[in-house]
Amino acid sequence: MRYISTRDASLSVTAAEAITRGISAEGGLFVPETIPELTMDELCTLAGKSYNHRAKFVLSRFLTDFSEEELAACVDSAYTDEKFDTDHISEISKVGENAYLLELWHGPTCVFKDMALQLLPHLLTASAKKIAPDKEIVVLVATSGDTGKAALEGFRDVPGTRMLVFYPENGVSAMQKLQMTTQEGENVSVCAIKGNFDDAQSGVKKIFTDPEIIKELAENGQMFSSANSINWGRLVPQIVYYVSAYVTLMETGEIIPGEEVNVVVPTGNFGNILAAYYAKKMGVPFGTLIYASNQNNVLTDFIDAGIYDRNREFFATASPSMDILISSNLERLLFDLSGHNDEAVREWFAALAEDGEYEVDDEIKEMLNEGFYGGYCDDEDTLDVIGRTFRKYSYVCDTHTGVAVKVYEDYLEATGDERKTIIASTASPYKFNDSVLAAVSSEEIPADSFDQAEKLRALTGLPMPRSLSDLKGKPVRFTASISREDMVEAVKKMLK
Ligand SMILES: *Cc1c(COP(=O)(O)O)cnc(C)c1O
């Protein structure tokens, strides 16, 4: 299996190269040349098997330059009893008639990003060993809150790697900030920037392709890679849990083999929903792919009009990990829908960089509307649905998942499509205590995050994850806050 770039389809590299480099030199994203197929028979053989077994099976289709032993070592180091609080790695909770919440937050930092970021460091170091032995891998991360912590936890003290995380100073929850600023590990560092996530992401993308810095790195025996979902090594582990969820629903008799299931995903950078798209393309019988946005509804407008327009007000919402106006992974979808038209992709993304806007042609609009449904909701509706879900089912979900549940309700109402539906539950409610507490309780909200958490626990009975309660009183290590113009300097300083 070879990987090509969305902005230069003639460029062809191995999976190890795609993962090590993170992003292609001309700014494109790596994608598999073809999507491997999974038959229904193969899906059925995965029933009764462990998550790790399923992961090895799916990954072996994409990462063909890895040996079976290499993949097994990566997977078995990532998904362990110590790091995940359930043997199943992810859990499924039935909430309502046809809805299944796929809980992807049972890992060490309580967010779905652990599913990929526990595996990525292993894939990355194994990849680098193949194509650039002896080089130190420098990983830069832009985070809207959750990626940063999950990446730090995945990479801390991994030999041969170094990491710097940038987060928007006022764009993350109190718990998210504490998770990052107290991070342990000799090889990792964290820095706040005065700006929003898009500023952090475009700053990091620019540094990745800055020839001067790349040269400096090469002289130091170092090279850049990415832990954001622009890296293929982030996306491929996410395909696994969609395959696995379908198999689990079959195994438990909730669905019959071949039955079509819809998928709802709360969306920011379009990575998680794209993984569901790839799973469907492999042959998992998924119906409509429903992506849910918060008030930063650039993707909802896009599916309606075919025009992607980031020139709009940016809202800081109760679901901060989705406060994004440039959804990087949409590029991969458009490349796929356009039949690998790298020229069109180059034009669209040049227009996006220059004017903040592009429009796709009618054919692509049609394909988008056939396979996808996009919706959004504001904070008020998000908190309202979290409250209603809790009162009705005694089930408490976080704000991002709340956005997905609300858009699912809207979808049901608009279409009457009653097929069984998987809703990606992306974070533990305890990462967003204040909002979740406000949604389920009418009492006054205490100011302190841990008091909020205790109240939430008393009210809902949901145990607080150890990794979050352990943050109390932990010393803060990282206090730097810089303007976005100074990101280059911060990177240079870290490299020394
Ligand atoms: C990152 C994140 C999302 C958005 O996922 P994308 O892959 O960027 O679309 C949704 N929910 C939570 C809790 C997140 O951390």
The ligand as an SDF file (V2000), in Angstrom:
LIG
                    3D

 15 15  0  0  0  0  0  0  0  0999 V2000
  -10.9930   16.9220   19.1370 C   0  0  0  0  0  0  0  0  0  0  0  0
  -12.3510   16.7320   19.6630 C   0  0  0  0  0  0  0  0  0  0  0  0
  -13.4730   16.6950   18.8150 C   0  0  0  0  0  0  0  0  0  0  0  0
  -13.3650   16.9540   17.3310 C   0  0  0  0  0  0  0  0  0  0  0  0
  -12.7510   15.8930   16.6570 O   0  0  0  0  0  0  0  0  0  0  0  0
  -12.1730   16.0870   15.1830 P   0  0  0  0  0  0  0  0  0  0  0  0
  -11.5040   14.8140   14.8600 O   0  0  0  0  0  0  0  0  0  0  0  0
  -11.2030   17.2330   15.2730 O   0  0  0  0  0  0  0  0  0  0  0  0
  -13.3080   16.4160   14.2950 O   0  0  0  0  0  0  0  0  0  0  0  0
  -14.7030   16.4130   19.3800 C   0  0  0  0  0  0  0  0  0  0  0  0
  -14.8440   16.1900   20.7090 N   0  0  0  0  0  0  0  0  0  0  0  0
  -13.7970   16.2220   21.5550 C   0  0  0  0  0  0  0  0  0  0  0  0
  -14.0310   15.9800   22.9990 C   0  0  0  0  0  0  0  0  0  0  0  0
  -12.5160   16.4860   21.0660 C   0  0  0  0  0  0  0  0  0  0  0  0
  -11.4750   16.5300   21.9070 O   0  0  0  0  0  0  0  0  0  0  0  0
  1  2  1  0
  2  3  1  0
  2 14  2  0
  3  4  1  0
  3 10  2  0
  4  5  1  0
  5  6  1  0
  6  7  2  0
  6  8  1  0
  6  9  1  0
 10 11  1  0
 11 12  2  0
 12 13  1  0
 12 14  1  0
 14 15  1  0
M  END
$$$$
